[in-house]
Amino acid sequence: MKNEQKHWTKAELQIYILMLCANADSNVTNEELDLIKAKTDKNTFENIYKEFSEDSEEESLEKIQDNLVLHEYSHKELVTIRKEMFEVFFSDKKFSQMENMLDKILNNIIY
């Protein structure tokens, strides 16, 4: 694992979480990418996409957990993140077993 831990803004963390959700079934679709891109600017997306692409799932979950601790999220912000996660999960009109498992893991990390 890389020793250097990057501290993200809330917006960067949100995009990283959504990238993990899109990749839950190991098949990131154009619809999922378009949905995520619509939530941020091109630069932020490209930086987070590059970093996400280089991380293992274990590294991703650890980075998410570490960065969530750095920010004080309101209940409303957490609900918004969960809503956006489900938008990505259901963008292909299916909720696979892998997506369900990741949802449970992220739910435990977020709350």
ABEGO torsion letter per residue (X at the ends): XBABBBBBBAAAAAAAAAAAAAAAAGBBBAAAAAAAAAABBAAAAAAAAAAAAABBAAAAAAAAAAAAAABBBBAAAAAAAAAAAAAAAAAAGBBBAAAAAAAAAAAAAAX
